[in-house]
Amino acid sequence: MRRLVPEIERLRAAGAAWSDLMPWLSQRLGVPIADDKGARAVQKLFRRAVAKEGCHESQR
């Protein structure tokens, strides 16, 4: 997930909604994201990866 953080941040800054990113993330991560619970789990992983990088999408 950490390697996808810059690309996700770029897409989010361009106005992509999380719901728009889920099919792409599902393919990139190789994990099916079939429902809201899965989507929330991916968002949580993203936030953790961002925290480890020391920057947050709202700071950009």
N, CA, C and O atoms as a CHARMM CRD file, in Angstrom:
* protein
*
  240
    1    1 MET  N      0.82500  -1.18700   0.00000 PROA 1      0.00000
    2    1 MET  CA     0.00000   0.00000   0.00000 PROA 1      0.00000
    3    1 MET  C      0.87300   1.25600   0.00000 PROA 1      0.00000
    4    1 MET  O      0.54600   2.23900  -0.66500 PROA 1      0.00000
    5    2 ARG  N      1.98200   1.22500   0.74300 PROA 2      0.00000
    6    2 ARG  CA     2.81900   2.42800   0.83600 PROA 2      0.00000
    7    2 ARG  C      3.32600   2.88200  -0.51800 PROA 2      0.00000
    8    2 ARG  O      3.48200   4.08200  -0.74400 PROA 2      0.00000
    9    3 ARG  N      3.58300   1.95800  -1.41800 PROA 3      0.00000
   10    3 ARG  CA     4.07500   2.36100  -2.73600 PROA 3      0.00000
   11    3 ARG  C      2.97900   3.01800  -3.57000 PROA 3      0.00000
   12    3 ARG  O      3.27800   3.71300  -4.54100 PROA 3      0.00000
   13    4 LEU  N      1.72400   2.81000  -3.20800 PROA 4      0.00000
   14    4 LEU  CA     0.60900   3.41300  -3.93600 PROA 4      0.00000
   15    4 LEU  C      0.20300   4.77600  -3.38600 PROA 4      0.00000
   16    4 LEU  O     -0.56800   5.49200  -4.02400 PROA 4      0.00000
   17    5 VAL  N      0.71100   5.14200  -2.21500 PROA 5      0.00000
   18    5 VAL  CA     0.29900   6.39300  -1.56200 PROA 5      0.00000
   19    5 VAL  C      0.44900   7.61100  -2.47600 PROA 5      0.00000
   20    5 VAL  O     -0.50900   8.37200  -2.60600 PROA 5      0.00000
   21    6 PRO  N      1.60600   7.83400  -3.11600 PROA 6      0.00000
   22    6 PRO  CA     1.72300   9.03000  -3.95600 PROA 6      0.00000
   23    6 PRO  C      0.70200   9.06600  -5.09600 PROA 6      0.00000
   24    6 PRO  O      0.14500  10.11800  -5.40800 PROA 6      0.00000
   25    7 GLU  N      0.46500   7.92300  -5.70500 PROA 7      0.00000
   26    7 GLU  CA    -0.49600   7.86800  -6.80900 PROA 7      0.00000
   27    7 GLU  C     -1.92200   8.09900  -6.31000 PROA 7      0.00000
   28    7 GLU  O     -2.70300   8.79400  -6.96100 PROA 7      0.00000
   29    8 ILE  N     -2.26200   7.51900  -5.16000 PROA 8      0.00000
   30    8 ILE  CA    -3.59300   7.72300  -4.58300 PROA 8      0.00000
   31    8 ILE  C     -3.77800   9.19100  -4.22100 PROA 8      0.00000
   32    8 ILE  O     -4.82900   9.76700  -4.50100 PROA 8      0.00000
   33    9 GLU  N     -2.78000   9.79700  -3.60600 PROA 9      0.00000
   34    9 GLU  CA    -2.88000  11.20900  -3.24100 PROA 9      0.00000
   35    9 GLU  C     -3.05300  12.08500  -4.47100 PROA 9      0.00000
   36    9 GLU  O     -3.81800  13.04900  -4.44700 PROA 9      0.00000
   37   10 ARG  N     -2.35000  11.75800  -5.54000 PROA 10     0.00000
   38   10 ARG  CA    -2.47500  12.53100  -6.77900 PROA 10     0.00000
   39   10 ARG  C     -3.89200  12.42500  -7.33600 PROA 10     0.00000
   40   10 ARG  O     -4.47700  13.42800  -7.74400 PROA 10     0.00000
   41   11 LEU  N     -4.43800  11.22200  -7.35400 PROA 11     0.00000
   42   11 LEU  CA    -5.79700  11.01600  -7.85800 PROA 11     0.00000
   43   11 LEU  C     -6.83400  11.69800  -6.97400 PROA 11     0.00000
   44   11 LEU  O     -7.78500  12.29500  -7.47900 PROA 11     0.00000
   45   12 ARG  N     -6.65500  11.61200  -5.65100 PROA 12     0.00000
   46   12 ARG  CA    -7.58900  12.26000  -4.72100 PROA 12     0.00000
   47   12 ARG  C     -7.52700  13.77800  -4.87600 PROA 12     0.00000
   48   12 ARG  O     -8.55800  14.44800  -4.82600 PROA 12     0.00000
   49   13 ALA  N     -6.32300  14.32700  -5.06400 PROA 13     0.00000
   50   13 ALA  CA    -6.17500  15.77300  -5.25700 PROA 13     0.00000
   51   13 ALA  C     -6.83600  16.22600  -6.55900 PROA 13     0.00000
   52   13 ALA  O     -7.29700  17.36200  -6.66900 PROA 13     0.00000
   53   14 ALA  N     -6.87600  15.32900  -7.53700 PROA 14     0.00000
   54   14 ALA  CA    -7.51500  15.64000  -8.81700 PROA 14     0.00000
   55   14 ALA  C     -9.03300  15.50500  -8.74300 PROA 14     0.00000
   56   14 ALA  O     -9.73000  15.76600  -9.72400 PROA 14     0.00000
   57   15 GLY  N     -9.54600  15.09500  -7.57800 PROA 15     0.00000
   58   15 GLY  CA   -10.99400  15.03900  -7.39200 PROA 15     0.00000
   59   15 GLY  C    -11.61000  13.65500  -7.45200 PROA 15     0.00000
   60   15 GLY  O    -12.83500  13.53000  -7.43300 PROA 15     0.00000
   61   16 ALA  N    -10.79800  12.61900  -7.52300 PROA 16     0.00000
   62   16 ALA  CA   -11.34100  11.26000  -7.56700 PROA 16     0.00000
   63   16 ALA  C    -11.91200  10.88500  -6.20100 PROA 16     0.00000
   64   16 ALA  O    -11.26200  11.07200  -5.17200 PROA 16     0.00000
   65   17 ALA  N    -13.11800  10.36100  -6.20500 PROA 17     0.00000
   66   17 ALA  CA   -13.75000   9.89700  -4.96400 PROA 17     0.00000
   67   17 ALA  C    -13.21000   8.50500  -4.62900 PROA 17     0.00000
   68   17 ALA  O    -12.73500   7.77700  -5.50100 PROA 17     0.00000
   69   18 TRP  N    -13.29500   8.15900  -3.34300 PROA 18     0.00000
   70   18 TRP  CA   -12.85000   6.82000  -2.93700 PROA 18     0.00000
   71   18 TRP  C    -13.59400   5.74900  -3.71800 PROA 18     0.00000
   72   18 TRP  O    -13.00400   4.73800  -4.10000 PROA 18     0.00000
   73   19 SER  N    -14.88100   5.95900  -3.95800 PROA 19     0.00000
   74   19 SER  CA   -15.66300   4.95100  -4.68700 PROA 19     0.00000
   75   19 SER  C    -15.13800   4.76400  -6.10700 PROA 19     0.00000
   76   19 SER  O    -15.23300   3.67100  -6.66500 PROA 19     0.00000
   77   20 ASP  N    -14.58400   5.82900  -6.69500 PROA 20     0.00000
   78   20 ASP  CA   -13.99600   5.72600  -8.03300 PROA 20     0.00000
   79   20 ASP  C    -12.67900   4.95800  -8.00900 PROA 20     0.00000
   80   20 ASP  O    -12.31200   4.30600  -8.98700 PROA 20     0.00000
   81   21 LEU  N    -11.97800   5.04100  -6.89400 PROA 21     0.00000
   82   21 LEU  CA   -10.66500   4.40100  -6.78800 PROA 21     0.00000
   83   21 LEU  C    -10.73000   2.91900  -6.43500 PROA 21     0.00000
   84   21 LEU  O     -9.76600   2.19100  -6.67100 PROA 21     0.00000
   85   22 MET  N    -11.84000   2.46400  -5.87800 PROA 22     0.00000
   86   22 MET  CA   -11.90700   1.08500  -5.38400 PROA 22     0.00000
   87   22 MET  C    -11.64700   0.02300  -6.45500 PROA 22     0.00000
   88   22 MET  O    -10.89100  -0.91100  -6.18700 PROA 22     0.00000
   89   23 PRO  N    -12.23300   0.11600  -7.65300 PROA 23     0.00000
   90   23 PRO  CA   -11.91200  -0.91300  -8.66000 PROA 23     0.00000
   91   23 PRO  C    -10.42000  -0.91900  -9.02500 PROA 23     0.00000
   92   23 PRO  O     -9.81900  -1.98200  -9.18100 PROA 23     0.00000
   93   24 TRP  N     -9.84300   0.25500  -9.15600 PROA 24     0.00000
   94   24 TRP  CA    -8.42400   0.37200  -9.48700 PROA 24     0.00000
   95   24 TRP  C     -7.56200  -0.19900  -8.36300 PROA 24     0.00000
   96   24 TRP  O     -6.62000  -0.95100  -8.61400 PROA 24     0.00000
   97   25 LEU  N     -7.89600   0.16600  -7.11600 PROA 25     0.00000
   98   25 LEU  CA    -7.14600  -0.34900  -5.96800 PROA 25     0.00000
   99   25 LEU  C     -7.29100  -1.85600  -5.83400 PROA 25     0.00000
  100   25 LEU  O     -6.33100  -2.55400  -5.50800 PROA 25     0.00000
  101   26 SER  N     -8.47700  -2.34700  -6.08200 PROA 26     0.00000
  102   26 SER  CA    -8.72000  -3.78600  -6.01400 PROA 26     0.00000
  103   26 SER  C     -7.78400  -4.52300  -6.96700 PROA 26     0.00000
  104   26 SER  O     -7.19100  -5.54200  -6.61400 PROA 26     0.00000
  105   27 GLN  N     -7.66400  -3.99100  -8.17300 PROA 27     0.00000
  106   27 GLN  CA    -6.78800  -4.60500  -9.16800 PROA 27     0.00000
  107   27 GLN  C     -5.32100  -4.47300  -8.75900 PROA 27     0.00000
  108   27 GLN  O     -4.57000  -5.44500  -8.84300 PROA 27     0.00000
  109   28 ARG  N     -4.90200  -3.28500  -8.31700 PROA 28     0.00000
  110   28 ARG  CA    -3.50500  -3.05300  -7.95200 PROA 28     0.00000
  111   28 ARG  C     -3.07100  -3.87400  -6.74400 PROA 28     0.00000
  112   28 ARG  O     -1.94100  -4.35900  -6.68600 PROA 28     0.00000
  113   29 LEU  N     -3.99100  -4.02600  -5.76700 PROA 29     0.00000
  114   29 LEU  CA    -3.65800  -4.76400  -4.55300 PROA 29     0.00000
  115   29 LEU  C     -3.87100  -6.26400  -4.71200 PROA 29     0.00000
  116   29 LEU  O     -3.36300  -7.05600  -3.91700 PROA 29     0.00000
  117   30 GLY  N     -4.62300  -6.65500  -5.74100 PROA 30     0.00000
  118   30 GLY  CA    -4.91200  -8.06400  -5.93900 PROA 30     0.00000
  119   30 GLY  C     -5.88600  -8.62300  -4.92600 PROA 30     0.00000
  120   30 GLY  O     -5.88900  -9.82100  -4.64500 PROA 30     0.00000
  121   31 VAL  N     -6.72200  -7.73900  -4.37400 PROA 31     0.00000
  122   31 VAL  CA    -7.68200  -8.11900  -3.34300 PROA 31     0.00000
  123   31 VAL  C     -9.06300  -7.63500  -3.77100 PROA 31     0.00000
  124   31 VAL  O     -9.21900  -6.47100  -4.13900 PROA 31     0.00000
  125   32 PRO  N    -10.06600  -8.50900  -3.73000 PROA 32     0.00000
  126   32 PRO  CA   -11.40600  -8.04100  -4.08400 PROA 32     0.00000
  127   32 PRO  C    -11.95800  -7.08900  -3.02300 PROA 32     0.00000
  128   32 PRO  O    -11.88800  -7.36200  -1.82500 PROA 32     0.00000
  129   33 ILE  N    -12.50100  -5.98300  -3.48200 PROA 33     0.00000
  130   33 ILE  CA   -13.13500  -5.00800  -2.59200 PROA 33     0.00000
  131   33 ILE  C    -14.58700  -4.94200  -3.03400 PROA 33     0.00000
  132   33 ILE  O    -14.95300  -4.15600  -3.90700 PROA 33     0.00000
  133   34 ALA  N    -15.40400  -5.78100  -2.41600 PROA 34     0.00000
  134   34 ALA  CA   -16.76000  -5.97800  -2.91400 PROA 34     0.00000
  135   34 ALA  C    -17.82400  -5.13600  -2.22500 PROA 34     0.00000
  136   34 ALA  O    -18.93100  -5.00100  -2.74600 PROA 34     0.00000
  137   35 ASP  N    -17.51300  -4.57100  -1.07000 PROA 35     0.00000
  138   35 ASP  CA   -18.56200  -3.86500  -0.33500 PROA 35     0.00000
  139   35 ASP  C    -17.98300  -2.68400   0.43300 PROA 35     0.00000
  140   35 ASP  O    -16.78100  -2.42200   0.37500 PROA 35     0.00000
  141   36 ASP  N    -18.84700  -1.97600   1.15400 PROA 36     0.00000
  142   36 ASP  CA   -18.41200  -0.81100   1.92400 PROA 36     0.00000
  143   36 ASP  C    -17.41900  -1.18200   3.01700 PROA 36     0.00000
  144   36 ASP  O    -16.51400  -0.40800   3.33000 PROA 36     0.00000
  145   37 LYS  N    -17.58800  -2.36000   3.59500 PROA 37     0.00000
  146   37 LYS  CA   -16.67200  -2.79500   4.65100 PROA 37     0.00000
  147   37 LYS  C    -15.25200  -2.94000   4.09000 PROA 37     0.00000
  148   37 LYS  O    -14.28200  -2.52700   4.72700 PROA 37     0.00000
  149   38 GLY  N    -15.14200  -3.51900   2.91600 PROA 38     0.00000
  150   38 GLY  CA   -13.83900  -3.65200   2.26700 PROA 38     0.00000
  151   38 GLY  C    -13.25000  -2.30400   1.89600 PROA 38     0.00000
  152   38 GLY  O    -12.04500  -2.08800   2.02300 PROA 38     0.00000
  153   39 ALA  N    -14.10100  -1.40100   1.43700 PROA 39     0.00000
  154   39 ALA  CA   -13.64200  -0.06100   1.07000 PROA 39     0.00000
  155   39 ALA  C    -13.12300   0.68700   2.29600 PROA 39     0.00000
  156   39 ALA  O    -12.09700   1.36300   2.22300 PROA 39     0.00000
  157   40 ARG  N    -13.81800   0.56900   3.40800 PROA 40     0.00000
  158   40 ARG  CA   -13.36400   1.22400   4.64000 PROA 40     0.00000
  159   40 ARG  C    -12.02900   0.64200   5.10000 PROA 40     0.00000
  160   40 ARG  O    -11.16900   1.37100   5.59400 PROA 40     0.00000
  161   41 ALA  N    -11.85600  -0.66300   4.94000 PROA 41     0.00000
  162   41 ALA  CA   -10.59800  -1.30000   5.32500 PROA 41     0.00000
  163   41 ALA  C     -9.44600  -0.76800   4.47600 PROA 41     0.00000
  164   41 ALA  O     -8.35400  -0.52800   4.99100 PROA 41     0.00000
  165   42 VAL  N     -9.68200  -0.58400   3.19100 PROA 42     0.00000
  166   42 VAL  CA    -8.64700  -0.05000   2.30600 PROA 42     0.00000
  167   42 VAL  C     -8.30300   1.38800   2.69600 PROA 42     0.00000
  168   42 VAL  O     -7.13100   1.76300   2.71300 PROA 42     0.00000
  169   43 GLN  N     -9.32000   2.19200   3.00700 PROA 43     0.00000
  170   43 GLN  CA    -9.07500   3.57300   3.42600 PROA 43     0.00000
  171   43 GLN  C     -8.25700   3.61300   4.71700 PROA 43     0.00000
  172   43 GLN  O     -7.38500   4.46600   4.88300 PROA 43     0.00000
  173   44 LYS  N     -8.54400   2.68800   5.62300 PROA 44     0.00000
  174   44 LYS  CA    -7.80200   2.61100   6.88500 PROA 44     0.00000
  175   44 LYS  C     -6.33400   2.25400   6.61500 PROA 44     0.00000
  176   44 LYS  O     -5.43100   2.83800   7.21600 PROA 44     0.00000
  177   45 LEU  N     -6.10100   1.29600   5.71300 PROA 45     0.00000
  178   45 LEU  CA    -4.72900   0.93400   5.34500 PROA 45     0.00000
  179   45 LEU  C     -4.00300   2.11900   4.72200 PROA 45     0.00000
  180   45 LEU  O     -2.82300   2.34800   4.98900 PROA 45     0.00000
  181   46 PHE  N     -4.72300   2.87400   3.88500 PROA 46     0.00000
  182   46 PHE  CA    -4.13900   4.04500   3.24800 PROA 46     0.00000
  183   46 PHE  C     -3.71900   5.06800   4.29800 PROA 46     0.00000
  184   46 PHE  O     -2.61200   5.60400   4.24000 PROA 46     0.00000
  185   47 ARG  N     -4.59500   5.33400   5.25000 PROA 47     0.00000
  186   47 ARG  CA    -4.28000   6.30800   6.30200 PROA 47     0.00000
  187   47 ARG  C     -3.06100   5.87100   7.11500 PROA 47     0.00000
  188   47 ARG  O     -2.22800   6.69800   7.48500 PROA 47     0.00000
  189   48 ARG  N     -2.96000   4.58300   7.38600 PROA 48     0.00000
  190   48 ARG  CA    -1.79300   4.06900   8.11900 PROA 48     0.00000
  191   48 ARG  C     -0.51900   4.25100   7.30300 PROA 48     0.00000
  192   48 ARG  O      0.51500   4.65300   7.83800 PROA 48     0.00000
  193   49 ALA  N     -0.59400   3.95300   6.00500 PROA 49     0.00000
  194   49 ALA  CA     0.57200   4.10300   5.13800 PROA 49     0.00000
  195   49 ALA  C      0.99100   5.56500   5.06000 PROA 49     0.00000
  196   49 ALA  O      2.18300   5.87000   5.07700 PROA 49     0.00000
  197   50 VAL  N      0.02100   6.47100   4.97500 PROA 50     0.00000
  198   50 VAL  CA     0.32500   7.89800   4.93000 PROA 50     0.00000
  199   50 VAL  C      0.97500   8.33300   6.23400 PROA 50     0.00000
  200   50 VAL  O      1.93900   9.09900   6.22200 PROA 50     0.00000
  201   51 ALA  N      0.45900   7.85200   7.34900 PROA 51     0.00000
  202   51 ALA  CA     1.01600   8.20600   8.65600 PROA 51     0.00000
  203   51 ALA  C      2.47400   7.75400   8.76300 PROA 51     0.00000
  204   51 ALA  O      3.30000   8.46400   9.33600 PROA 51     0.00000
  205   52 LYS  N      2.79100   6.59900   8.22500 PROA 52     0.00000
  206   52 LYS  CA     4.16600   6.09900   8.27300 PROA 52     0.00000
  207   52 LYS  C      5.08800   6.93300   7.39300 PROA 52     0.00000
  208   52 LYS  O      6.28100   7.04900   7.67200 PROA 52     0.00000
  209   53 GLU  N      4.53400   7.51400   6.32700 PROA 53     0.00000
  210   53 GLU  CA     5.33200   8.34800   5.43200 PROA 53     0.00000
  211   53 GLU  C      5.55200   9.74100   6.01800 PROA 53     0.00000
  212   53 GLU  O      6.42900  10.47300   5.56000 PROA 53     0.00000
  213   54 GLY  N      4.76200  10.11200   7.02600 PROA 54     0.00000
  214   54 GLY  CA     4.93800  11.39900   7.68600 PROA 54     0.00000
  215   54 GLY  C      4.26500  12.55600   6.98700 PROA 54     0.00000
  216   54 GLY  O      4.63300  13.70900   7.21100 PROA 54     0.00000
  217   55 CYS  N      3.29000  12.27700   6.14700 PROA 55     0.00000
  218   55 CYS  CA     2.57900  13.34400   5.46100 PROA 55     0.00000
  219   55 CYS  C      1.14400  12.90300   5.27600 PROA 55     0.00000
  220   55 CYS  O      0.84800  11.70900   5.30500 PROA 55     0.00000
  221   56 HSD  N      0.26400  13.84600   5.08800 PROA 56     0.00000
  222   56 HSD  CA    -1.15100  13.51800   4.95600 PROA 56     0.00000
  223   56 HSD  C     -1.70900  14.23900   3.74700 PROA 56     0.00000
  224   56 HSD  O     -1.27700  15.34600   3.42500 PROA 56     0.00000
  225   57 GLU  N     -2.66700  13.61700   3.07600 PROA 57     0.00000
  226   57 GLU  CA    -3.20000  14.18400   1.84800 PROA 57     0.00000
  227   57 GLU  C     -3.76200  15.58700   2.04900 PROA 57     0.00000
  228   57 GLU  O     -3.73500  16.38800   1.11500 PROA 57     0.00000
  229   58 SER  N     -4.26900  15.90900   3.23500 PROA 58     0.00000
  230   58 SER  CA    -4.82500  17.24000   3.45900 PROA 58     0.00000
  231   58 SER  C     -3.73200  18.30200   3.55700 PROA 58     0.00000
  232   58 SER  O     -4.02200  19.49600   3.47400 PROA 58     0.00000
  233   59 GLN  N     -2.47900  17.87900   3.73400 PROA 59     0.00000
  234   59 GLN  CA    -1.36900  18.82400   3.83400 PROA 59     0.00000
  235   59 GLN  C     -0.81500  19.20300   2.47600 PROA 59     0.00000
  236   59 GLN  O      0.04800  20.07600   2.38800 PROA 59     0.00000
  237   60 ARG  N     -1.27700  18.58600   1.44500 PROA 60     0.00000
  238   60 ARG  CA    -0.75700  18.86300   0.10200 PROA 60     0.00000
  239   60 ARG  C     -1.46800  19.99000  -0.54700 PROA 60     0.00000
  240   60 ARG  O     -1.15000  20.34900  -1.68100 PROA 60     0.00000
